[in-house]
Amino acid sequence: MQIRDVMTRDPVTVEPETLLIDAQEIMRKHKVRRLPVVENQKLVGMITHDMVLEASPSQGTSLSIYELHFILAKMKVKDIMIKDPKTLSPDTPLEKSLILSQDLGIRAFPVVENGKLLGITTHGDILRLLTRALGLREEGVRITIEGLGGRLGELKDIISIFDRHRAAVMSIMTLPKEEQKDWVAVIRLKVKDGTAILEDLRKVGLQVKYSDESGAS
């Protein structure tokens, strides 16, 4: 999967000269918390809802309501925007964007190609895609296989057991247990009852845990 598969295309934007109070209203109207800043069709910055709040005078100020409105009416997007924000290409792999988000502490990226803003992607967009890809909202069962160690090659044999039971695989995750130099496989199957599958997996010597949709194991 690539960023183009999850990004919001043609996002709402503002210009550097846009008044901050207007940018705040645009966010409210379109129910967004981030706005790319564009000038002459080129991305030049980014502002967020939190940045607008931080730029506003605090409630504890001695200024009157009229003075507060006067200050806000003078401030512009260019006064607070993040200049030259970190961007992604539409061809950026989804997993790379997750690493960048974690390493840089950035929860949203403008998506740019050949200098043109194509879209924006957020941490929430990626999580929603992963939720769908892993089948987390689908009815089924979860089987956790522990103690795989260097036996990851046995996954094909495990899949053959699922095939025998006509159990469609919705997702497979393999997770390392670094302290034990071991691997765990978490598999979601589209079946109503996985007890027979569980028995067959245990017959071939696998350490298996089973959870149904209610969380029973």
WOVEN-V669211 format. One record per residue. PHI is phi in radians with two decimals (none if undefined). PSI is psi in degrees with one decimal (NA if undefined). Layout:
<<PHI	PSI> <PHI	PSI>>
This chain:
<<none	145.2> <-2.13	166.2> <-1.02	-33.6> <-1.04	-21.9> <-1.38	-16.3> <-2.13	-15.0> <-1.20	153.1> <-1.50	118.2> <-1.43	151.4> <0.82	59.6> <-1.20	160.5> <-1.16	136.1> <-2.27	167.4> <-2.30	170.4> <-1.88	161.9> <-0.99	-32.2> <-1.49	-3.1> <-1.08	133.6> <-1.14	142.6> <-1.06	-37.9> <-1.14	-32.0> <-1.28	-39.2> <-1.07	-38.6> <-1.10	-40.7> <-1.20	-36.6> <-1.10	-42.6> <-1.06	-44.4> <-1.13	-44.4> <-1.12	-42.0> <-1.68	1.8> <0.97	49.3> <-2.17	158.2> <-1.99	-0.2> <-2.46	142.8> <-2.34	121.1> <-1.16	145.8> <-1.88	122.0> <-2.13	138.7> <-2.40	125.4> <0.94	42.2> <1.16	12.7> <-2.01	135.8> <-1.20	125.2> <-2.14	-9.8> <-3.08	-173.3> <-2.67	140.4> <-2.22	154.6> <-2.19	163.6> <-1.02	-42.2> <-1.12	-36.9> <-1.12	-39.3> <-1.13	-42.5> <-1.11	-41.8> <-1.15	-31.3> <-1.35	-19.2> <-1.36	144.1> <-1.02	143.3> <-1.22	159.7> <-1.16	-21.1> <-1.46	2.8> <-1.19	154.3> <-1.49	-2.1> <-1.23	147.7> <-1.34	167.0> <-1.07	-32.7> <-1.23	-38.9> <-1.18	-37.1> <-1.09	-46.5> <-1.11	-35.7> <-1.12	-43.6> <-1.12	-47.5> <-1.11	-34.8> <-1.19	-19.5> <-1.61	-24.9> <-1.32	143.0> <-2.11	162.8> <-0.97	-40.2> <-1.09	-19.9> <-1.29	-23.3> <-2.21	-8.5> <-1.14	152.8> <-1.35	118.9> <-1.47	142.3> <0.82	60.9> <-1.13	157.9> <-1.11	132.1> <-2.13	166.6> <-2.15	154.3> <-1.49	152.1> <-1.09	-19.1> <-1.61	1.8> <-1.07	128.5> <-1.09	145.0> <-1.00	-41.5> <-1.15	-33.0> <-1.17	-38.3> <-1.12	-35.0> <-1.14	-41.8> <-1.13	-44.3> <-1.09	-42.2> <-1.05	-42.2> <-1.24	-45.8> <-1.21	-36.6> <-1.69	-9.2> <1.18	31.5> <-1.89	130.0> <-1.79	-0.6> <-2.66	140.3> <-2.26	130.6> <-1.19	146.2> <-1.90	120.0> <-2.21	140.2> <-2.42	126.5> <0.92	39.8> <1.39	-4.9> <-1.79	135.0> <-1.28	119.8> <-1.75	-31.4> <-3.07	-168.8> <-2.50	143.2> <-2.25	140.8> <-2.09	166.8> <-0.99	-39.2> <-1.13	-37.8> <-1.03	-44.9> <-1.18	-41.1> <-1.12	-38.3> <-1.12	-39.6> <-1.15	-42.9> <-1.11	-38.9> <-1.03	-42.5> <-1.22	-43.6> <-1.12	-34.4> <-1.51	-2.1> <1.17	29.6> <-1.21	-22.1> <-1.71	1.7> <-1.57	147.5> <-1.20	139.9> <2.90	-163.6> <-2.25	157.6> <-2.01	129.2> <-2.06	126.5> <-1.93	123.0> <-1.94	118.2> <-1.83	167.7> <1.22	28.0> <-1.24	-33.3> <0.89	-122.9> <-1.59	19.5> <-1.79	25.0> <-1.04	-23.4> <-1.11	-16.9> <-1.34	-4.4> <-0.99	-34.9> <-1.14	-34.9> <-1.23	-35.5> <-1.13	-42.3> <-1.08	-36.1> <-1.13	-32.3> <-1.16	-41.8> <-1.07	-41.0> <-1.07	-40.0> <-1.05	-32.8> <-1.67	8.7> <0.94	41.2> <-1.77	113.4> <-1.29	133.7> <-1.50	119.9> <-1.52	-35.9> <-2.86	152.6> <-2.32	127.1> <-2.12	133.3> <-1.96	125.3> <-2.10	133.5> <-1.40	142.6> <-1.88	88.0> <-1.06	-38.4> <-1.16	-23.4> <-1.92	3.5> <0.86	49.8> <-2.30	169.4> <-2.25	146.3> <-2.15	135.1> <-1.91	126.7> <-1.94	117.4> <-2.15	130.5> <-1.87	128.7> <-2.05	142.1> <-1.57	75.9> <-2.45	159.6> <-1.49	-31.5> <-2.42	121.2> <-1.89	13.5> <-1.12	-38.9> <-1.16	-37.8> <-1.13	-42.2> <-1.01	-44.0> <-1.10	-43.3> <-1.15	-36.6> <-1.16	-39.4> <-1.23	-28.7> <-1.12	-29.3> <-1.62	14.0> <1.52	19.6> <-1.62	143.7> <-1.51	110.7> <-2.20	139.3> <-2.08	148.2> <-2.31	134.9> <-2.31	134.3> <-1.63	-175.1> <-1.15	-22.7> <-1.44	-7.7> <1.63	-0.9> <-1.19	147.2> <-2.44	NA>>
